[in-house]
């Protein structure tokens, strides 16, 4: 049977080095390999004949959880398991171990696990769908009505080219991890990148900081292999010895290695990249897929408003009177009025298939109420339902009448049987972000 030959003889490890390796070896082994049923449930529920990029993304984003939530408490559990494992290893296993070879294979596992993680997020940015361009409703929401996280996401969404650049950086860093010789270079890219993501999530109250630190921890473990050598060479300007262990694959091992690496690249780079591009071409995963009423999208001023047959004048403080309405290109209608909104939050990056779960457009914001609608074109009836799970009783059944290209009349009843009548006049509003996107940054904006 083929085996792996070492070019260099095994180096001597001190007892302290062995103990440290055992602890971190067990720790990262448990962090890298799937341990809980959540991973296998997703693995076996995936339709592999019609696989989507969301399926690969969720496999790539896996990290072990014991509490049901992605928190640092899971790390504490793994630390305890690693400590117990180290103690039992010293007490029960007495055979001679080639620590150089064991360290090499552990680094292989960590390298490929880290590569999967950064490449998965890299393609979501390279095809700029992780932070989509703001919706018309977002562009007509007051700055102070957004949470810090939503402002960060919207700020990234208005610069898709920069977002693509960030994604390219992640993809390149992930590909560099696939070669042992370029691993350290990759970690020097990933550490500041993922570290910045982690700190940004803390600063802007995002929900991905635990996973970002998870990637940082993996990168630190890989960087530690060359850290002392780099310090001696660059800082102390001392002679530095080469790597202690360099594998040489012979026979079938060389073929197996090539096949496994090829399969990895085809699945996590080629297939995932092409599926993500297809998702980008179908408008991503944040906004609903269902199309809205044709030739209706835009901002509308509510020039006349009646509630229970009583005319209400325009007011920014009235909790009933609509101020303006937005029809999106998809089946969302948002209304601005002075009625409290219980804010929904997206705790982590989620790629939902069902439109009912796609809450990005209103998550992290208030000031507007967002309604999904069904439109009966034969009867010209709109059925509106508030998409915020905290306001599910907020519903309307309204007749839809288009007087001309810029005027729409909505009339009908609320879920509480209150009558409503609203005249909507379209505003031909231009947006700096959209005009800049059309004309290019170097051209002057003409409004």
NORPE-V369177 format. One record per pair of residues at least 4 apart in sequence whose ideal C-beta (glycine too) atoms are under 6 Angstrom apart, sorted by the first residue. I is the first residue (numbers start at 1). GAP is how many residues later the second one is. D is the distance in Angstrom with one decimal. If there is no record, write none. Layout:
i=I gap=GAP d=D
i=I gap=GAP d=D
This chain:
i=2 gap=249 d=3.2
i=2 gap=250 d=4.3
i=2 gap=251 d=4.7
i=4 gap=243 d=5.4
i=4 gap=249 d=5.9
i=5 gap=243 d=4.7
i=5 gap=245 d=6.0
i=7 gap=239 d=4.5
i=7 gap=241 d=5.5
i=10 gap=88 d=5.7
i=10 gap=90 d=5.3
i=11 gap=233 d=4.7
i=13 gap=4 d=4.5
i=13 gap=5 d=5.1
i=13 gap=86 d=4.8
i=21 gap=4 d=5.3
i=22 gap=64 d=4.5
i=22 gap=67 d=5.3
i=23 gap=59 d=5.3
i=23 gap=63 d=4.6
i=25 gap=81 d=5.4
i=26 gap=56 d=4.2
i=26 gap=59 d=4.2
i=27 gap=51 d=5.9
i=27 gap=55 d=3.9
i=28 gap=4 d=5.8
i=28 gap=82 d=5.6
i=28 gap=193 d=5.7
i=30 gap=48 d=4.9
i=32 gap=77 d=5.1
i=32 gap=78 d=6.0
i=32 gap=81 d=4.4
i=34 gap=5 d=3.9
i=35 gap=29 d=4.8
i=36 gap=28 d=5.9
i=37 gap=4 d=5.6
i=39 gap=23 d=5.1
i=42 gap=16 d=5.5
i=46 gap=9 d=4.6
i=51 gap=4 d=5.1
i=53 gap=4 d=5.9
i=53 gap=219 d=6.0
i=53 gap=222 d=3.7
i=53 gap=223 d=4.5
i=53 gap=226 d=5.3
i=54 gap=297 d=3.8
i=56 gap=216 d=4.6
i=57 gap=63 d=5.3
i=57 gap=294 d=5.8
i=60 gap=56 d=4.5
i=60 gap=60 d=3.5
i=63 gap=151 d=5.2
i=65 gap=9 d=5.2
i=66 gap=8 d=5.4
i=66 gap=11 d=5.0
i=67 gap=6 d=5.6
i=70 gap=140 d=5.0
i=88 gap=4 d=5.5
i=89 gap=4 d=5.3
i=99 gap=4 d=5.9
i=100 gap=144 d=5.9
i=100 gap=145 d=3.9
i=104 gap=141 d=5.5
i=107 gap=4 d=5.9
i=110 gap=108 d=5.4
i=110 gap=111 d=5.7
i=110 gap=112 d=5.9
i=111 gap=66 d=4.8
i=111 gap=72 d=5.9
i=114 gap=63 d=5.8
i=114 gap=104 d=4.3
i=115 gap=4 d=5.9
i=115 gap=59 d=4.4
i=115 gap=62 d=4.0
i=116 gap=152 d=5.7
i=117 gap=98 d=5.2
i=118 gap=4 d=5.7
i=118 gap=52 d=4.6
i=118 gap=55 d=5.5
i=118 gap=56 d=4.3
i=119 gap=52 d=5.8
i=119 gap=55 d=3.7
i=119 gap=149 d=5.8
i=121 gap=49 d=5.9
i=122 gap=4 d=5.9
i=122 gap=45 d=4.7
i=122 gap=48 d=3.1
i=122 gap=49 d=3.9
i=123 gap=150 d=5.3
i=123 gap=153 d=4.3
i=124 gap=5 d=5.8
i=124 gap=6 d=4.1
i=125 gap=5 d=5.3
i=125 gap=38 d=5.1
i=125 gap=41 d=5.0
i=125 gap=42 d=2.9
i=126 gap=38 d=5.2
i=126 gap=41 d=3.2
i=126 gap=42 d=5.6
i=127 gap=149 d=5.4
i=127 gap=150 d=5.4
i=127 gap=153 d=3.7
i=128 gap=32 d=3.9
i=128 gap=35 d=4.2
i=128 gap=36 d=5.6
i=129 gap=151 d=5.2
i=129 gap=155 d=3.6
i=131 gap=22 d=4.8
i=131 gap=25 d=3.9
i=131 gap=26 d=4.2
i=131 gap=32 d=5.9
i=132 gap=25 d=5.3
i=132 gap=152 d=5.4
i=132 gap=154 d=4.9
i=133 gap=24 d=5.2
i=134 gap=4 d=3.8
i=134 gap=5 d=5.3
i=134 gap=20 d=5.1
i=134 gap=23 d=5.7
i=135 gap=193 d=5.8
i=135 gap=226 d=5.2
i=136 gap=190 d=5.0
i=137 gap=189 d=4.6
i=137 gap=197 d=4.1
i=137 gap=231 d=5.8
i=139 gap=292 d=5.3
i=140 gap=159 d=5.8
i=141 gap=4 d=5.2
i=141 gap=224 d=5.6
i=141 gap=226 d=5.3
i=141 gap=227 d=5.7
i=142 gap=225 d=5.5
i=145 gap=220 d=5.6
i=145 gap=221 d=4.8
i=145 gap=222 d=3.6
i=146 gap=4 d=4.3
i=146 gap=5 d=4.9
i=146 gap=219 d=5.1
i=147 gap=217 d=4.1
i=148 gap=56 d=4.4
i=148 gap=57 d=5.1
i=149 gap=55 d=4.9
i=149 gap=56 d=5.0
i=149 gap=57 d=4.8
i=149 gap=215 d=5.4
i=150 gap=214 d=3.2
i=150 gap=215 d=5.6
i=152 gap=52 d=4.2
i=156 gap=7 d=5.6
i=158 gap=275 d=4.8
i=173 gap=13 d=4.8
i=173 gap=16 d=4.2
i=173 gap=17 d=5.0
i=176 gap=6 d=4.3
i=176 gap=9 d=5.7
i=176 gap=10 d=3.7
i=177 gap=6 d=5.9
i=177 gap=9 d=4.8
i=182 gap=4 d=6.0
i=183 gap=39 d=5.6
i=184 gap=42 d=4.5
i=187 gap=4 d=5.8
i=187 gap=32 d=4.5
i=187 gap=35 d=5.1
i=187 gap=36 d=4.1
i=190 gap=4 d=5.4
i=190 gap=29 d=4.4
i=191 gap=4 d=5.8
i=191 gap=28 d=5.1
i=194 gap=18 d=5.3
i=194 gap=21 d=4.4
i=194 gap=22 d=4.9
i=195 gap=21 d=5.5
i=196 gap=4 d=6.0
i=197 gap=15 d=4.4
i=198 gap=11 d=4.9
i=198 gap=14 d=3.6
i=198 gap=15 d=5.0
i=200 gap=4 d=5.8
i=201 gap=5 d=3.5
i=201 gap=7 d=5.0
i=201 gap=8 d=3.8
i=202 gap=7 d=5.1
i=207 gap=140 d=3.6
i=207 gap=141 d=4.7
i=208 gap=4 d=5.6
i=208 gap=140 d=5.8
i=223 gap=4 d=5.6
i=226 gap=4 d=5.4
i=229 gap=11 d=4.7
i=230 gap=4 d=5.6
i=231 gap=4 d=5.0
i=232 gap=4 d=5.1
i=232 gap=6 d=4.5
i=232 gap=8 d=5.0
i=233 gap=7 d=4.4
i=249 gap=4 d=4.4
i=249 gap=5 d=4.2
i=249 gap=8 d=5.5
i=252 gap=4 d=6.0
i=264 gap=4 d=5.9
i=265 gap=4 d=4.8
i=266 gap=4 d=4.9
i=267 gap=4 d=5.2
i=268 gap=4 d=5.3
i=269 gap=4 d=5.7
i=285 gap=66 d=4.7
i=286 gap=74 d=3.8
i=287 gap=43 d=5.5
i=287 gap=74 d=5.9
i=288 gap=42 d=4.4
i=288 gap=43 d=5.9
i=288 gap=67 d=3.9
i=288 gap=70 d=5.5
i=289 gap=66 d=5.9
i=290 gap=40 d=6.0
i=290 gap=41 d=4.4
i=290 gap=65 d=5.6
i=292 gap=35 d=5.9
i=292 gap=36 d=5.8
i=292 gap=37 d=5.6
i=292 gap=38 d=5.3
i=292 gap=39 d=4.9
i=293 gap=82 d=5.6
i=296 gap=31 d=4.5
i=297 gap=30 d=5.1
i=297 gap=31 d=5.8
i=297 gap=32 d=4.7
i=298 gap=128 d=5.3
i=299 gap=27 d=5.5
i=299 gap=128 d=4.8
i=299 gap=130 d=5.3
i=300 gap=25 d=4.6
i=300 gap=124 d=3.8
i=300 gap=126 d=5.3
i=301 gap=23 d=5.4
i=301 gap=124 d=5.0
i=301 gap=126 d=5.6
i=302 gap=20 d=4.4
i=302 gap=22 d=6.0
i=302 gap=120 d=5.4
i=303 gap=120 d=5.1
i=303 gap=122 d=5.1
i=304 gap=119 d=4.0
i=305 gap=7 d=5.2
i=305 gap=16 d=5.4
i=305 gap=17 d=5.6
i=305 gap=117 d=5.2
i=306 gap=5 d=5.2
i=306 gap=115 d=4.0
i=307 gap=5 d=5.7
i=307 gap=13 d=5.4
i=308 gap=110 d=5.5
i=308 gap=111 d=5.4
i=312 gap=9 d=4.3
i=315 gap=6 d=5.2
i=317 gap=21 d=5.4
i=319 gap=19 d=5.2
i=319 gap=20 d=4.7
i=322 gap=13 d=5.3
i=322 gap=15 d=5.3
i=322 gap=100 d=5.9
i=323 gap=13 d=4.5
i=323 gap=14 d=5.8
i=324 gap=12 d=5.0
i=325 gap=10 d=5.4
i=325 gap=99 d=5.5
i=326 gap=8 d=4.6
i=327 gap=6 d=5.7
i=328 gap=4 d=4.3
i=331 gap=41 d=5.9
i=331 gap=42 d=5.3
i=332 gap=38 d=5.9
i=333 gap=38 d=4.9
i=333 gap=40 d=5.6
i=334 gap=34 d=4.6
i=334 gap=36 d=4.8
i=335 gap=34 d=5.1
i=336 gap=32 d=5.1
i=341 gap=25 d=4.0
i=342 gap=48 d=3.8
i=343 gap=23 d=5.6
i=344 gap=15 d=5.5
i=344 gap=19 d=4.8
i=344 gap=44 d=5.7
i=346 gap=17 d=4.8
i=352 gap=5 d=3.8
i=352 gap=6 d=5.2
i=359 gap=4 d=4.8
i=362 gap=8 d=4.1
i=369 gap=17 d=6.0
i=370 gap=17 d=4.8
i=371 gap=13 d=4.1
i=371 gap=15 d=5.6
i=372 gap=13 d=5.7
i=372 gap=15 d=4.8
i=373 gap=9 d=5.3
i=373 gap=11 d=5.0
i=374 gap=9 d=4.6
i=375 gap=7 d=5.7
i=376 gap=5 d=4.3
i=380 gap=19 d=5.9
i=380 gap=20 d=4.8
i=382 gap=16 d=4.6
i=382 gap=18 d=5.0
i=383 gap=14 d=5.7
i=384 gap=12 d=4.2
i=385 gap=10 d=4.9
i=386 gap=5 d=4.2
i=386 gap=8 d=3.8
i=393 gap=22 d=5.9
i=395 gap=20 d=4.2
i=396 gap=18 d=5.3
i=397 gap=15 d=5.0
i=397 gap=16 d=5.6
i=398 gap=12 d=4.6
i=398 gap=14 d=3.7
i=399 gap=12 d=5.3
i=399 gap=13 d=5.5
i=401 gap=8 d=4.4
i=402 gap=6 d=5.5
i=403 gap=4 d=4.1
i=406 gap=20 d=4.1
i=407 gap=18 d=5.7
i=408 gap=16 d=4.4
i=409 gap=14 d=5.5
i=410 gap=12 d=4.8
i=411 gap=10 d=4.6
i=413 gap=4 d=5.6
i=413 gap=6 d=5.9
i=414 gap=4 d=4.5
i=430 gap=5 d=5.8
i=430 gap=17 d=5.3
i=432 gap=4 d=6.0
i=435 gap=4 d=6.0
i=435 gap=10 d=5.0
i=439 gap=4 d=4.2
